[in-house]
Amino acid sequence: MTTDTPARLLQLLSLLQTPREWPGAELAERLGVSRRTVRRDIDRLRELGYPVQATMGADGGYRLVAGKAMPPLVLDDEEAVAIAVGLRAGAGHAVAGVDEASVRALAKLEQVLPSRLRHRVSTLQAATTPLTTGDGASIAPETLTVLASAVAGRERLRFAYRAGDGSPSRRLTEPYRLVSTGRRWYLVAYDLDRDDWRTFRVDRVGEPFSTGTRFAPRELPTGDAAEYLRRSISRRQETYGFVVGFAAPADVVAPRLPAWLGTPEPAEGHGCVVRGSTGDPVEWLALRLALVGHEFTVREPPELIACVRELGGRLTRATS
């Protein structure tokens, strides 16, 4: 019999998170308590925000259903390790669609993992070889979690940084946001030594640590981290503009494109138009547009039109 109420509630919650209906008698037997105690514990879970649904009758039971908010989860060791490994694999290589939310989740999970489970996660991570883009942009997941924690906690951050020409430096920053372009992660931060905003490629960041000094966030010049990154990249490299029409509404296309490429605008009919600029190779942009999953028409530039035409022909030939 579990006499410790908090421990019993955690055990009850763990059982209810299994996708099935639990008869009250079975829960009472599992917990070693009376049915009345089970009913009382169910009421406590509901007060904590867990949506426990009950069925009436002599053999009535309980099950956890979807609610309006996301309550805390109770994970066993295997589940916690599986989630951490999955988040580390995705976050460490800037997979398209894995954004800052996944990094925040990883930071929260690794913060509470017991040392034995952190060791298992690291061991599994070291034993796997992910398929990367080949551009050397892989990132240690620990780096991302430190940056994400500093952003969320509004704590000043120190780190070593390697510039594009290889020159090293030490930075003291006020981290603002992490931004994923689909291929790389960037940190948008205020550089205290240079008294100005900067963007940092996370794969060039080393030895990051939070100083513990809190700060009040400054106002970003553009008001949006993704837009600031897009402008920063445009200033540093030769870019080209593009105009692409999609045969899908703007609200359908927007979640499928990196925000820094441009904001879809409604067009005639049910389509939309994306106007933007990038310094990435036209081959990458052509593939990224195709991955949106809707018919599209490239209006400019000519180089992108030619690339999409050649890519389409190559794919057609591959299936003939």
HELIX and SHEET records of a PDB file:
HELIX    1   1 THR A    5  LEU A   16  1                                  12    
HELIX    2   2 GLY A   24  LEU A   31  1                                   8    
HELIX    3   3 ARG A   35  GLU A   47  1                                  13    
HELIX    4   4 ASP A   77  ALA A   91  1                                  15    
HELIX    5   5 GLU A  100  VAL A  112  1                                  13    
HELIX    6   6 SER A  115  ALA A  126  1                                  12    
HELIX    7   7 PRO A  141  GLY A  153  1                                  13    
HELIX    8   8 VAL A  202  ARG A  204  5                                   3    
HELIX    9   9 ALA A  225  ARG A  236  1                                  12    
HELIX   10  10 ALA A  250  VAL A  253  1                                   4    
HELIX   11  11 ALA A  254  ARG A  256  5                                   3    
HELIX   12  12 ALA A  259  LEU A  261  5                                   3    
HELIX   13  13 VAL A  282  ALA A  290  1                                   9    
HELIX   14  14 PRO A  302  ALA A  318  1                                  17    
SHEET    1   A 3 TRP A  22  PRO A  23  0                                        
SHEET    2   A 3 GLY A  61  LEU A  64 -1                                        
SHEET    3   A 3 VAL A  52  ALA A  54 -1                                        
SHEET    1   B 5 ASP A 196  ARG A 201  0                                        
SHEET    2   B 5 TRP A 185  ASP A 191 -1                                        
SHEET    3   B 5 PRO A 168  SER A 180 -1                                        
SHEET    4   B 5 GLU A 155  ARG A 162 -1                                        
SHEET    5   B 5 VAL A 205  ARG A 214 -1                                        
SHEET    1   C 4 GLU A 265  PRO A 266  0                                        
SHEET    2   C 4 CYS A 272  THR A 278 -1                                        
SHEET    3   C 4 TYR A 240  PHE A 246 -1                                        
SHEET    4   C 4 PHE A 296  GLU A 300 -1                                        
END                                                                             
